Amino acid sequence: MQTPEQLRTFLDEQADRFNRPEFIEDDPISIPHRFSKKEDIEIAGFLTATIAWGQRPVILKNALELVERMDMAPFSFIQEHSIQERKRFNSYVHRTFNGVDLCYFMKALQQLYNTEQGLEGCFSTSFQESDADMGATISSVRQKFMRYRPQVRTGKHFADPLRNSSAKRINMFLRWMVRKDNRGVDFGIWNKIPPSALYIPLDLHSGTVARELGLLNRKQDDWKAVTELTHRLRTLDSTDPIRYDFALYGTGVFNRYQRIKNA
C-alpha cells in the first residue's frame, strides 16, 4: 500500500515520463500537430478525437484520410464547403462513424464558426453560462451542436455527461486545447477555460491503473467515475490535475502499474 506521498511521487514520475514529444508520434494528437493555424488545429483535433476509439493505427490512418479529403486545410474547407462538396465524404467510414455522421459534423462546425465564434467560443460561452461546471458545459455544447436535425445515429457520436457518459473523447479534446506547459504535447491555445477545470479522459487503461492505485473506487467507466477520479487528482495538483492523464494512461498501456502492485 502506497502512502499519499509515494503515490504522488510515482504519478509525478510517470507524468514526466510520458508528457514528452515522443508521445505524439503514435497518438491521435499527432493529427492536429500537422497544423499551425489555431482553427486548423482545433477542427482537426475535434474530428480526430471524435473517431478516437479502436486500434491506434486505424484511428491515425482514418483521421489523416479525413483531413486529406479537406485538402489539408480544415478551417478553410469547413468555412467554404458547399453541400455538393460534402459528397466527397459519403464513402467515409470509421467503425460506426460514417459519411452521414461526418457530413452532419461538418455542417454543424460550419454553423459554429459562423454564429458561435467557433469551437473555442462555443465551449467558453457554455463554460461561463454553466458556472464552470464541465459536465454541464459539454452537455450544453452538444445541444448547440446537434440542433440542426441530425439523424438519431449521429447524436451517439457526441457524448453527454448529463446522461452519465464518461465523455472520454471530448475530455481528451479539451485537454489538447486547454492544457498549457512547456512539453510540446498539448496545445494550450484556448485561454478562457482554466486547466484546473478539466476532467480526466477516462478509458480502460487509465481506469484500470486508477483502481489499482486506489484513486478510483467506482467500477463503471462513466461520468460518476470521471468525477470521482478527477476530484482525487485535484488533491494532488489543484491547478493542472489532468497532467496525470499521461501517468495513468501511459502506465496502463505499458503495464507499469505492476511495479506498484508488487511493491
C-alpha positions as CSV (number, residue, x, y, z in Angstrom):
1,M,0.0,0.0,0.0
2,Q,1.5,3.3,-1.0
3,T,1.4,6.4,1.2
4,P,-0.1,9.6,-0.3
5,E,3.4,11.0,-0.8
6,Q,4.7,7.8,-2.5
7,L,1.6,7.9,-4.8
8,R,2.2,11.5,-5.7
9,T,5.9,10.8,-6.4
10,F,5.0,7.8,-8.7
11,L,2.4,9.8,-10.6
12,D,4.7,12.8,-11.0
13,E,7.5,10.5,-12.4
14,Q,5.1,8.8,-14.8
15,A,3.6,12.1,-16.0
16,D,7.1,13.4,-16.6
17,R,8.0,10.2,-18.5
18,F,5.1,10.3,-20.9
19,N,4.4,14.0,-21.3
20,R,7.1,14.4,-23.9
21,P,7.2,15.0,-27.7
22,E,7.9,11.3,-28.2
23,F,4.4,10.7,-27.0
24,I,3.0,12.4,-30.1
25,E,4.0,10.2,-32.9
26,D,1.7,7.2,-32.2
27,D,-1.1,9.2,-30.5
28,P,-4.2,10.7,-32.2
29,I,-2.8,14.1,-31.1
30,S,-0.3,13.8,-34.0
31,I,-3.0,14.7,-36.5
32,P,-3.7,18.2,-35.2
33,H,0.1,18.6,-34.7
34,R,0.3,18.7,-38.5
35,F,-1.1,22.2,-38.5
36,S,0.0,25.6,-37.2
37,K,-3.2,27.7,-37.6
38,K,-5.3,27.8,-34.5
39,E,-8.6,27.0,-36.3
40,D,-7.0,24.1,-38.3
41,I,-5.6,22.6,-35.0
42,E,-9.0,22.8,-33.2
43,I,-11.0,21.4,-36.1
44,A,-8.5,18.6,-36.9
45,G,-8.3,17.9,-33.2
46,F,-12.1,17.8,-32.7
47,L,-12.7,15.5,-35.6
48,T,-9.8,13.2,-34.7
49,A,-11.0,13.0,-31.1
50,T,-14.4,12.1,-32.4
51,I,-13.1,9.0,-34.1
52,A,-10.5,8.1,-31.4
53,W,-11.7,4.7,-30.4
54,G,-10.4,1.3,-31.6
55,Q,-6.9,0.4,-32.7
56,R,-4.5,3.3,-32.8
57,P,-3.1,2.6,-36.3
58,V,-6.6,2.6,-37.7
59,I,-7.5,5.8,-35.9
60,L,-4.4,7.6,-37.2
61,K,-5.0,6.3,-40.8
62,N,-8.6,7.3,-40.8
63,A,-8.1,10.7,-39.2
64,L,-5.3,11.5,-41.7
65,E,-7.6,10.5,-44.5
66,L,-10.2,12.8,-43.2
67,V,-8.0,16.0,-43.2
68,E,-6.5,15.0,-46.5
69,R,-10.0,14.9,-48.0
70,M,-10.3,18.5,-46.7
71,D,-7.2,19.3,-48.8
72,M,-5.1,19.7,-45.5
73,A,-6.9,22.9,-44.8
74,P,-9.7,22.0,-42.3
75,F,-10.8,25.6,-41.4
76,S,-11.0,26.8,-45.0
77,F,-12.9,23.7,-46.0
78,I,-15.3,24.0,-43.1
79,Q,-15.9,27.6,-43.8
80,E,-16.3,27.5,-47.5
81,H,-17.6,24.0,-48.4
82,S,-20.9,23.5,-50.1
83,I,-23.5,20.7,-49.7
84,Q,-22.2,19.4,-53.0
85,E,-18.6,19.3,-51.7
86,R,-19.7,17.2,-48.7
87,K,-20.4,14.4,-51.1
88,R,-16.7,13.5,-51.3
89,F,-17.2,12.2,-47.7
90,N,-20.2,9.9,-48.4
91,S,-17.9,6.9,-48.5
92,Y,-16.0,7.7,-45.3
93,V,-16.2,5.1,-42.6
94,H,-14.5,4.7,-39.2
95,R,-16.2,1.9,-37.2
96,T,-19.7,3.1,-36.7
97,F,-18.9,6.7,-37.6
98,N,-19.7,7.0,-41.3
99,G,-20.2,9.6,-44.1
100,V,-23.7,10.6,-42.9
101,D,-22.3,11.4,-39.4
102,L,-19.3,13.2,-40.8
103,C,-21.3,15.3,-43.2
104,Y,-23.5,16.4,-40.3
105,F,-20.4,17.2,-38.2
106,M,-19.1,19.4,-41.0
107,K,-22.4,21.2,-41.3
108,A,-22.6,21.8,-37.6
109,L,-19.0,23.0,-37.5
110,Q,-19.7,25.4,-40.3
111,Q,-22.6,26.9,-38.3
112,L,-20.5,27.1,-35.1
113,Y,-17.8,29.1,-36.9
114,N,-20.4,31.4,-38.5
115,T,-22.5,32.0,-35.4
116,E,-20.7,30.9,-32.2
117,Q,-17.1,32.1,-32.7
118,G,-16.1,28.6,-33.5
119,L,-15.3,25.7,-31.1
120,E,-13.5,27.8,-28.6
121,G,-16.2,30.4,-28.5
122,C,-18.9,27.8,-28.1
123,F,-17.2,25.9,-25.3
124,S,-16.1,29.1,-23.5
125,T,-19.6,30.6,-23.6
126,S,-21.1,27.4,-22.3
127,F,-18.5,27.1,-19.6
128,Q,-19.4,30.6,-18.3
129,E,-23.1,30.0,-18.6
130,S,-22.8,26.7,-16.7
131,D,-20.9,28.4,-13.8
132,A,-17.8,26.4,-14.7
133,D,-19.5,23.0,-14.4
134,M,-17.6,21.0,-17.1
135,G,-20.3,18.3,-17.3
136,A,-23.0,20.9,-18.0
137,T,-20.6,22.7,-20.4
138,I,-20.1,19.7,-22.6
139,S,-23.9,18.9,-22.5
140,S,-24.7,22.5,-23.5
141,V,-22.2,22.4,-26.4
142,R,-23.7,19.1,-27.5
143,Q,-27.2,20.7,-27.6
144,K,-25.9,23.5,-29.7
145,F,-24.0,21.2,-32.0
146,M,-27.0,18.8,-32.5
147,R,-29.7,21.5,-33.2
148,Y,-29.5,21.1,-37.0
149,R,-31.6,18.0,-37.1
150,P,-29.1,15.1,-37.4
151,Q,-30.1,11.5,-37.8
152,V,-30.5,9.8,-34.4
153,R,-27.4,7.7,-35.1
154,T,-25.2,10.8,-35.4
155,G,-26.1,12.0,-31.9
156,K,-24.4,8.9,-30.4
157,H,-21.0,10.3,-31.5
158,F,-21.1,13.3,-29.2
159,A,-21.3,12.1,-25.6
160,D,-23.4,13.8,-22.9
161,P,-22.1,13.7,-19.3
162,L,-25.6,14.6,-18.1
163,R,-26.6,11.1,-19.3
164,N,-23.7,9.7,-17.3
165,S,-21.4,9.2,-20.3
166,S,-17.7,9.4,-19.5
167,A,-17.3,11.7,-22.5
168,K,-13.7,10.4,-22.8
169,R,-13.1,11.8,-26.3
170,I,-14.5,15.3,-25.6
171,N,-12.4,15.5,-22.4
172,M,-9.4,14.4,-24.4
173,F,-10.0,17.1,-27.0
174,L,-10.4,19.7,-24.2
175,R,-7.1,18.6,-22.7
176,W,-5.4,19.1,-26.0
177,M,-6.9,22.6,-26.4
178,V,-6.7,23.9,-22.8
179,R,-3.6,22.5,-21.0
180,K,-0.5,24.7,-21.1
181,D,3.0,23.6,-20.3
182,N,6.4,23.6,-22.0
183,R,6.4,20.0,-23.1
184,G,5.0,20.4,-26.6
185,V,2.3,17.7,-26.4
186,D,-0.9,19.6,-25.6
187,F,-1.5,22.8,-27.5
188,G,-2.9,25.2,-24.8
189,I,-4.4,27.5,-27.4
190,W,-7.7,28.2,-25.5
191,N,-7.5,30.8,-22.8
192,K,-11.0,31.1,-21.3
193,I,-11.1,27.7,-19.6
194,P,-8.5,27.1,-16.9
195,P,-6.7,23.7,-16.8
196,S,-7.9,23.3,-13.3
197,A,-11.5,22.9,-14.6
198,L,-10.7,19.9,-16.9
199,Y,-11.9,16.4,-16.3
200,I,-9.9,13.2,-16.9
201,P,-10.4,11.4,-20.3
202,L,-11.2,8.1,-18.6
203,D,-10.7,4.9,-20.6
204,L,-9.9,1.3,-19.9
205,H,-6.2,1.9,-19.4
206,S,-6.4,4.9,-17.1
207,G,-9.4,3.4,-15.2
208,T,-7.5,0.2,-14.5
209,V,-4.5,1.9,-13.2
210,A,-6.5,4.4,-11.1
211,R,-8.3,1.5,-9.4
212,E,-5.1,-0.4,-8.8
213,L,-3.6,2.7,-7.2
214,G,-6.7,3.3,-5.0
215,L,-7.6,6.5,-6.8
216,L,-10.9,5.2,-8.1
217,N,-13.5,3.0,-6.4
218,R,-16.4,3.1,-8.9
219,K,-16.3,0.1,-11.2
220,Q,-18.1,1.5,-14.2
221,D,-16.3,3.9,-16.5
222,D,-19.0,6.6,-16.5
223,W,-19.3,10.3,-15.6
224,K,-19.6,9.5,-11.9
225,A,-16.2,7.7,-12.2
226,V,-14.7,10.6,-14.1
227,T,-15.9,13.0,-11.4
228,E,-14.6,10.8,-8.6
229,L,-11.1,10.3,-10.2
230,T,-10.8,14.0,-11.2
231,H,-11.5,15.1,-7.7
232,R,-8.8,12.8,-6.4
233,L,-6.3,14.1,-8.9
234,R,-7.1,17.7,-7.9
235,T,-5.9,16.8,-4.4
236,L,-2.5,16.0,-6.0
237,D,-2.4,19.1,-8.3
238,S,-5.2,21.6,-8.0
239,T,-4.1,23.8,-10.9
240,D,-3.3,21.1,-13.5
241,P,-4.8,17.8,-12.4
242,I,-5.2,16.3,-15.9
243,R,-1.5,16.2,-16.4
244,Y,-1.8,12.9,-14.6
245,D,-3.7,11.6,-17.6
246,F,-0.3,11.0,-19.1
247,A,0.7,9.0,-16.0
248,L,-2.4,6.8,-15.8
249,Y,-2.8,6.2,-19.5
250,G,0.9,5.6,-20.2
251,T,1.3,3.4,-17.1
252,G,-1.7,1.3,-18.2
253,V,-0.6,0.9,-21.8
254,F,2.8,-0.3,-20.8
255,N,1.6,-2.3,-17.8
256,R,3.9,-0.4,-15.5
257,Y,1.4,-0.4,-12.7
258,Q,2.6,-4.0,-11.9
259,R,5.5,-2.4,-10.0
260,I,3.0,-0.8,-7.7
261,K,1.0,-4.0,-7.1
262,N,4.2,-5.9,-6.3
263,A,5.9,-3.3,-4.2
